[in-house]
Amino acid sequence: MAATLPDIATALIHHPYRAPAGFDAPQPGVFKASTVFFPSVAAMRQTEWKDKTGYTYGLHGTPTTYLLEERLCTLEGGLQCVLSPSGLAAIANLSLALLRSGDEVLIPDNAYGPSKALAAAELKSWGISHRFYDPLDPQDLAASISPATRLVWLEAPGSVTMEFPDLPALVRVCQARGVWTALDNTWGAGLAFAPFDLTPGSNPSLAVDFSVQALTKYPSGGGDVLMGSVITRDPALHMAVKLTHMRLGLGVGVNDVETILRSLPSIELRYRAHDEAARELARWCQSRTEFVQVLHPALAGSPGHDAWRSLCKPGPGGAAGLFSVMVDPRFSQAQVDAFCDQLKLFKLGYSWGGPVSLVVPYDMGSLRTGWPVALKPGRVVRFSIGLEAVADLKLDLAQALNSALA
């Protein structure tokens, strides 16, 4: 009697063919899964995902996400990494893992705006208080730390106004008080300086507890991916973040992971190119009378320049492709907006790190609790320099200035 063949639907789902092992290529394979198969009940019960020795469910990791986590650890000098759907989600994941009702978090006054908004809304509603400190004054940080302080956020440089803090001094203040430090390292990207080796040559070297990145920026490089990471060298702190990550159900799209894996090999080249172009354009802006101040950490006289010079690589690759300008206050906000509108190659848009140059005018009143001493009066505009020819970007800036701010 002939064997009964399975229905075609069943045959296609349970097809016996397996591709031979040993295939290798420049780009790693992409493994998508929610469900993960186990060979036996015993294996199902014994498989562990927390230490990456196995796979249990797509949300907890696949070979593709594990690979990106390990490569990001190499980039930043960390040992453990957790991926989140965005940079802000990574900040929230870390905050919820460490802070409880009655705790306090300190945030630099020039920090990433959505991070400040998270503290003022969700964290506050859960009984977690926050205060802002002057990132250029370690003594102000020391005076701000209270018995309730559990976490201090660091950012180098400030998100819009680009002041570069003395990171080693700030970390020492926190370590002396037994307070965790978390650095938003999106600007440095693991390339300008090493967050877990702030004092090279010393033993042990000074380090932050956590480094957080918006992988949306330089690791992606295309302006088309949203993702974030939390990296640490402490196994216990990593596990706290990882378990909160699991309980919140956070996950990342594997196609997005593939995109970042494809971009990582070129990140150092792209970062250096962004840096070189931004420095040249920032120096050009210093020659324009429409701007009373150019804010770029690598420029002498920019707030925190000495701290940048002592920590970061001095040559190309030691700074990102960002800088801001303070437009002379004699020009109205309407004129500044018209200047931004008049730009052709620079596009109006948030974020940075992609191939297209961007511009955003900001309202200082919404950014800071008070006017910083280091900043001259004016109207702030931030530029993110892409990968266009610098000569073309200069021409674009010149025509917009001559048109709107003549």
C-alpha atoms as one frame of an Amber mdcrd trajectory, in Angstrom:
protein
   0.000   0.000   0.000   1.491   3.378  -1.073   2.418   5.879   1.635  -0.037
   8.714   2.022   1.529  12.002   0.954   0.804  15.008   3.212  -1.374  17.798
   2.032   0.598  20.394   0.073   0.080  23.010   2.832   1.571  20.662   5.413
   4.377  19.619   3.091   5.428  23.206   2.500   5.355  24.091   6.206   7.203
  20.949   7.349   9.561  20.561   4.391  12.549  18.364   5.305  15.236  20.185
   3.308  17.920  22.020   5.292  20.573  24.144   3.596  24.125  22.916   4.170
  26.091  24.587   6.937  29.235  26.572   6.309  27.923  29.432   4.169  29.822
  32.672   4.802  29.615  36.143   3.246  30.466  39.787   4.010  27.043  40.436
   5.525  25.789  38.247   8.399  22.615  36.239   8.095  19.291  37.691   9.212
  17.258  35.562  11.607  13.655  36.644  12.161  11.570  34.959  14.807   8.923
  35.327  17.402   8.605  31.568  17.990  11.814  29.589  18.514  11.765  25.771
  18.184  13.185  23.410  20.823  14.275  19.825  20.137  12.709  18.486  23.344
  10.808  19.486  26.477  14.021  19.088  28.439  15.799  21.549  26.136  12.873
  23.960  26.403  13.144  23.942  30.194  16.925  24.190  30.296  17.629  26.802
  27.614  18.777  30.154  28.993  18.556  33.466  27.130  19.878  35.851  29.769
  23.527  34.882  29.202  23.126  34.427  25.420  23.844  30.686  25.557  20.546
  29.895  23.860  17.347  31.178  22.308  13.873  31.004  23.795  11.743  33.679
  22.117  12.377  36.290  19.466  11.901  39.161  21.906  14.821  37.837  23.968
  17.263  37.663  21.081  18.226  35.947  17.846  21.679  35.348  16.336  21.257
  38.682  14.507  20.508  40.809  17.575  23.170  39.043  19.648  25.716  39.893
  16.949  24.824  43.584  16.922  24.979  43.747  20.723  28.450  42.221  20.764
  29.762  44.530  18.032  28.405  47.588  19.838  30.198  46.454  22.994  33.405
  46.347  20.981  32.711  49.837  19.631  32.192  51.398  23.070  34.418  49.199
  25.204  31.564  47.672  27.198  30.774  44.063  28.050  26.968  43.826  27.915
  24.402  45.506  25.678  20.616  45.770  25.499  18.834  47.072  22.382  15.726
  49.249  22.495  13.333  50.604  19.839  14.832  54.130  20.043  17.366  56.205
  21.923  14.636  57.611  24.141  13.347  54.090  24.833  16.867  53.165  25.958
  16.886  56.133  28.343  13.477  55.104  29.702  14.546  51.457  30.040  17.575
  52.449  32.098  15.623  54.902  34.261  12.899  52.376  35.072  15.442  49.671
  35.857  17.302  51.774  38.427  14.868  54.272  39.951  12.056  53.777  42.455
   9.536  56.042  44.149  11.382  58.436  46.449  14.565  58.388  44.362  16.033
  61.394  42.589  17.764  61.725  39.235  20.014  64.646  38.270  20.088  65.835
  34.656  22.425  68.337  32.980  20.568  71.506  32.085  21.685  71.201  28.452
  20.499  67.596  28.056  18.441  66.054  25.275  14.975  67.607  25.559  12.852
  64.402  25.520  14.966  63.006  28.369  14.076  66.050  30.463  10.426  65.671
  29.447  10.425  62.008  30.542  11.654  63.043  33.984   9.106  65.855  34.258
   6.140  63.660  33.312   6.314  59.878  33.742   9.110  59.743  36.326   7.527
  62.521  38.374   4.131  60.809  38.305   5.774  57.659  39.700   7.263  59.553
  42.632  10.766  59.971  41.151  12.032  63.530  41.477  14.589  65.277  39.289
  16.746  68.385  39.329  19.024  70.056  36.793  22.680  70.902  37.323  25.250
  73.019  35.494  27.297  70.517  33.429  30.275  72.882  33.247  30.557  73.127
  37.030  31.461  69.905  38.909  30.981  71.770  42.193  27.389  72.541  41.257
  26.846  68.827  40.657  28.436  67.987  44.014  26.170  70.475  45.769  23.110
  69.105  43.954  23.541  65.471  45.003  21.243  64.653  47.903  20.670  61.485
  49.961  17.855  60.631  47.530  20.033  60.892  44.406  20.511  57.524  42.736
  21.412  58.389  39.149  23.205  61.242  37.385  22.869  61.681  33.649  25.825
  63.023  31.680  25.872  64.350  28.151  28.943  65.302  26.140  28.449  67.768
  24.614  25.077  69.381  25.360  22.341  68.455  22.910  21.892  71.842  21.207
  24.277  74.345  22.783  27.269  72.007  22.529  29.041  72.784  25.834  31.538
  70.015  26.591  31.762  69.027  30.283  34.729  67.747  32.250  33.482  64.165
  32.259  36.213  62.709  34.496  35.552  65.396  37.126  31.788  64.777  37.037
  32.230  61.010  37.286  34.605  61.388  40.238  32.011  63.490  42.064  29.403
  60.770  41.548  31.689  57.918  42.505  32.637  59.686  45.733  28.936  59.818
  46.610  28.121  56.278  45.454  25.810  57.489  42.681  25.390  55.745  39.326
  26.384  57.614  36.157  24.750  57.224  32.748  26.239  58.951  29.719  24.281
  59.823  26.608  27.134  58.963  24.240  25.283  59.472  20.959  27.585  62.350
  19.950  30.800  60.472  20.781  29.482  57.224  19.268  32.300  55.242  20.888
  34.773  56.951  18.532  35.604  60.432  19.867  36.453  59.016  23.303  36.007
  55.796  25.269  33.229  56.055  27.895  34.657  53.156  29.903  38.226  54.489
  29.742  38.038  58.180  30.605  41.548  58.246  32.064  43.690  56.111  29.724
  46.809  54.725  31.337  45.506  54.792  34.894  44.729  51.561  36.728  41.877
  51.260  37.125  40.657  53.711  34.537  37.765  55.998  35.334  34.508  54.862
  33.704  30.829  55.661  33.567  28.408  52.986  34.749  26.300  53.109  31.582
  26.725  54.378  28.046  23.523  55.011  26.094  23.336  55.666  22.371  20.666
  56.544  19.862  21.780  54.088  17.196  19.473  56.123  14.968  22.397  58.492
  14.412  25.938  57.438  13.448  25.680  53.631  13.796  22.796  53.709  11.299
  24.091  56.568   9.181  21.134  56.561   6.814  18.459  58.528   8.612  16.106
  55.563   8.254  16.392  53.498  11.465  15.154  54.045  15.013  17.046  52.137
  17.713  18.881  52.639  20.989  21.346  50.778  23.180  22.365  50.572  26.839
  25.894  49.293  27.433  27.635  48.563  30.724  30.564  46.617  32.133  28.793
  45.613  35.352  26.977  42.234  35.163  24.515  43.059  37.960  23.562  46.435
  36.474  23.245  44.847  33.039  20.892  42.200  34.385  18.720  44.834  36.075
  18.365  46.672  32.752  17.833  43.430  30.837  15.076  42.132  33.110  13.236
  45.477  33.008  13.652  45.393  29.221  12.039  41.927  29.199   9.170  42.898
  31.483   8.400  45.978  29.366   8.289  43.823  26.242  10.803  45.981  24.375
  12.088  44.659  21.088  13.742  45.778  17.863  12.999  44.923  14.239  15.524
  42.471  12.839  15.577  44.250   9.476  16.627  47.398  11.346  19.325  45.392
  13.116  20.514  44.172   9.709  20.728  47.768   8.472  22.912  48.834  11.395
  25.123  45.748  11.046  25.642  46.720   7.410  26.539  50.298   8.369  28.878
  49.632  11.306  31.960  48.747   9.230  31.939  52.256   7.739  31.095  54.211
  10.905  34.668  55.341  11.583  35.103  56.614   8.016  31.751  58.392   8.033
  32.286  59.892  11.481  35.657  61.293  10.442  34.154  62.779   7.267  31.298
  64.417   9.216  33.826  65.772  11.709  36.178  67.260   9.109  33.332  68.950
   7.228  31.721  70.329  10.394  34.989  71.829  11.642  35.612  73.562   8.302
  32.080  74.965   8.163  32.191  76.030  11.816  35.409  77.964  11.175  33.783
  79.554   8.119  30.809  80.598  10.251  33.223  82.320  12.640  34.052  84.731
   9.808  30.423  85.782   9.353  29.263  88.874  11.200  25.710  87.522  11.401
  26.905  85.049  14.056  28.128  86.304  17.422  29.236  82.842  18.614  29.971
  79.472  17.038  29.503  76.519  19.374  31.706  73.562  18.459  33.777  71.735
  21.108  36.847  71.521  18.863  36.982  75.311  18.364  39.144  77.260  20.799
  36.935  79.481  22.932  33.864  77.299  22.602  32.422  76.384  26.030  34.200
  73.293  27.327  36.881  73.281  24.628  39.638  72.490  27.140  37.630  69.545
  28.507  37.081  68.278  24.950  40.785  68.630  24.133  41.827  66.673  27.228
  39.450  63.767  26.545  38.872  63.417  22.792  41.064  62.610  19.827  42.623
  65.895  18.692  42.491  65.198  14.964  39.717  64.115  12.581  37.398  61.663
  14.255  37.513  63.412  17.607  34.244  65.284  17.183  30.891  64.656  15.547
  29.358  66.560  12.639  27.344  68.975  14.779  27.713  72.629  15.668  25.451
  75.508  16.595  25.587  79.245  16.036  24.252  82.160  18.025  22.717  84.563
  15.543  23.200  88.230  16.378  20.206  89.354  18.498  19.679  92.331  16.187
  17.961  89.850  13.865  14.405  88.831  14.736  13.266  85.253  15.131  11.289
  85.695  11.900  14.513  86.592  10.085  16.321  83.598  11.564  13.456  81.341
  10.494  13.603  82.849   7.006  17.343  82.090   6.869  16.630  78.438   7.663
  13.803  78.334   5.109  16.086  79.842   2.458  18.630  77.012   2.703  18.480
  74.544  -0.181  20.940  71.737   0.622  20.353  71.910   4.371  16.977  70.360
   5.104  14.772  71.241   8.059  14.618  68.152  10.201  15.405  66.654  13.603
  18.058  64.011  14.296  21.520  63.837  12.739  24.231  61.459  11.583  22.841
  60.808   8.110  24.107  61.791   4.632  21.910  64.907   4.348  22.811  68.124
   6.173  20.113  69.420   8.535  19.251  72.700  10.235  16.925  73.513  13.150
  16.299  76.884  14.834  15.671  76.523  18.572  13.976  78.626  21.226  16.438
  78.942  24.109  13.594  79.638  26.505  12.295  76.111  26.014  15.735  74.515
  26.298  17.172  75.816  29.551  16.110  76.862  33.028  18.095  80.099  32.585
  20.463  81.732  30.134  23.874  80.009  30.414  26.796  82.224  31.375  28.967
  80.698  28.632  26.561  81.665  25.834  26.336  85.089  24.275  22.888  86.630
  23.732  21.355  85.621  20.430  19.164  83.100  18.652  20.465  79.561  18.429
  20.536  77.479  15.249  21.973  73.971  15.105  23.527  72.389  12.023  24.081
  68.693  11.402  26.604  68.293   8.616  26.028  65.442   6.200  28.255  64.050
   3.492  27.804  66.699   0.803  30.780  68.635  -0.582  31.813  71.330   1.894
  32.161  73.934  -0.858  28.535  73.412  -1.849  27.365  73.730   1.762  29.299
  77.003   2.161  27.617  78.400  -0.945  24.230  77.369   0.413  24.863  79.044
   3.764  26.150  82.193   2.066  23.165  82.595  -0.220  20.711  82.079   2.654
  22.536  84.563   4.880  22.724  87.165   2.119  19.043  86.676   1.335  17.498
  86.569   4.807  19.951  88.415   7.065  21.339  91.089   4.748
